[in-house]
Amino acid sequence: MYIDPFVIRAINRSELRKRILLYLNEIYPSPTYLAEIARVVKSDPSNVKGALVGLGNRYNGSSSLVSLGLVEIVERDGFKYYKLTEYGKKVVELLKSYNLYYNRFM
């Protein structure tokens, strides 16, 4: 599967995006809500929302996890939940192997 280098760059530029992806990978295939993600990754809900969908000047919408196709929004009963996509799962697997490889040289 081809993984766009822009996706890897966007993730590497934000520790929060990376932590969110790793958490969603841990609970895959279950979706979860914004406040739960914020609690687990130890960040403010507004920052988590920015990483997921973009938020003004601080978080570029085109680099958000949803825009990159890594996370999908699942709506149930008027509530929004976030879930890792299959593509997002492949990207997390690549990141884990990438980190294992480079950690050998650190």
N, C-alpha and C positions, 0 to 999 in steps of 0.2 A: 504494500500500500504506500502510495506517495504521500509524504508529509511536507507541506509547504514550509520553507525556511522562515517565512514571515511569522508563522505560528510559533516556531521554536524561539525566535528572537523576542516576540511579544511576551512569552512566558518567562524567558530568562531576564527580561527587564523588570519583572515584578515578582517579588517574593510572595506577595499575597496571592496573586493568580496561581502560582505554583502550589502554595499550601491548600488553596481551595480545590484544585485539581486532585491533589493527593488524597484529600479527605473524601471527595466524591468517588474516587477510585476505590477507597476502602469500603464504602457502603454500597457500591454498585451491585445490582441494578436498581436499588431503592432510591427514590427521590427524597429530598429534604427541603425544608424551608429556610429562608434567609437568616432568621435569628439563630437557628440551630447552627448553621454554617459559621456565622460570626462568633458564636460562643466557642465552638470547637477550635477555630483557627486563631482565636484570641485577637479579634479585631472589631472595630466599630461596624455596625450594620450598614452605615452609609458607605464606608470604604468597600465592604464586601459587595454591596449593590453596584458600586462603580466598577469593580473588577468583573462582575458578572455581566452587566448590561451597558456599562458606560455611565458617566455622570459629569456633565458639564466640562469644564476645562481640565479638571484634575485627572479624569479617566477618559481616555479616547474611546469613543464608541466602537470604532473599527478594530480596536485591539481588545475589545471585551471578549470574555470567554464564550458568550452566546454568539456574537458576530463571527468569531473564528470557527464556529461549528463544533466546539468542544463540549459545550453544555447546552442542554435544551430546557425550555420552560414547559412544565406540565401544569395545566390549570385544572383544578378540581374544586367544585362547590364554591367558586369565587376566590379561591386561594391559589397562589403561585408557588410551585415547588421547582427545584432545580435538580437535574439529573445529568450525569455524564453520558455523552453519546458514544457510539461505537468508535467513531473517529477519535474522540477524546481519550478513550481507553487505549487506543493504539499509540497516541502521543505520549501518554503517561508511561507506557511500557518502554518507549524509545528513550524518554527522559531518564528513567531508572537505569537502563543499560548504559546510557551516555554518562551518567554520574558515576556508576561503578567503574567504567573505563578510565575516566579522568581522575578519580580519587586514588588510583594506583600511583599516580605521579605526584601526588601532594604530600 
